[in-house]
Amino acid sequence: ALASGLNLAAHVYMYHQLIEDYRFCYKHSPMIVFWHFFFCICTHAWAWSTVFHARDTPFTEFMDYACALSMVMILFIAAVIRLLFRKKKVALVIVLMSIMFFIHHVRYLYSGKVDYEYNMTVNIVIGMLATALWMVFSLGALCGGQHAARRYVWR
């Protein structure tokens, strides 16, 4: 519970830094609204993780697993949006498919006994996909891609 609580605290702290530094930059930072949403998803997930590790019940286990996937999925979606920022229709299709998969997976988790192995496999695969996409994005920025000239690539 302590590690989850510390992760929650770190997210809250960094969110306040984001607000202080970029509160009026919506026009120049189109991703800022997304990062606000990202914060909501992540803090919700870390809050449920903290609750689950403090009080293990079937409901808190379900919420921990579902919210953990939401955090992994939002990281994947962030990578898709950053990579396909100019190809909005393609990005939208991938994002919608991701959301539909998330809903399907959460319904599966809620339908009965939580299958830990399946849930971990889903999280690992999506996490690896997200990591690969972020690496492509980062290498593109480092090697002179479309985002290379920006001082802060995350905007």
RACOR-V934849 format. One record per backbone hydrogen bond with DSSP energy under -1.0 kcal/mol. NH is the residue of the N-H (numbers start at 0). CO is the residue of the C=O. If there is no record, write none. Layout:
NH/CO
NH/CO
This chain:
4/0
5/1
6/2
7/3
8/4
9/5
10/6
11/7
12/8
13/9
14/10
15/11
16/12
17/13
18/14
19/15
20/16
21/17
24/21
28/24
30/154
31/28
34/30
35/31
36/32
37/33
38/34
39/35
40/36
41/37
42/38
43/39
44/40
45/41
46/42
47/43
48/44
49/45
50/46
51/47
52/48
53/49
54/50
60/56
61/57
62/58
63/59
64/60
65/61
66/62
67/63
68/64
69/65
70/66
71/67
72/68
73/69
74/70
75/71
76/72
77/73
78/74
79/75
80/76
81/77
82/78
83/79
90/86
91/87
92/88
93/89
94/90
95/91
96/92
97/93
98/94
99/95
100/96
101/97
102/98
103/99
104/100
105/101
106/102
107/103
108/104
109/105
110/106
115/113
118/114
119/115
120/116
121/117
122/118
123/119
124/120
125/121
126/122
127/123
128/124
129/125
130/126
131/127
132/128
133/129
134/130
135/131
136/132
137/133
138/134
139/135
140/136
141/137
142/138
144/139
147/144
149/146
154/151
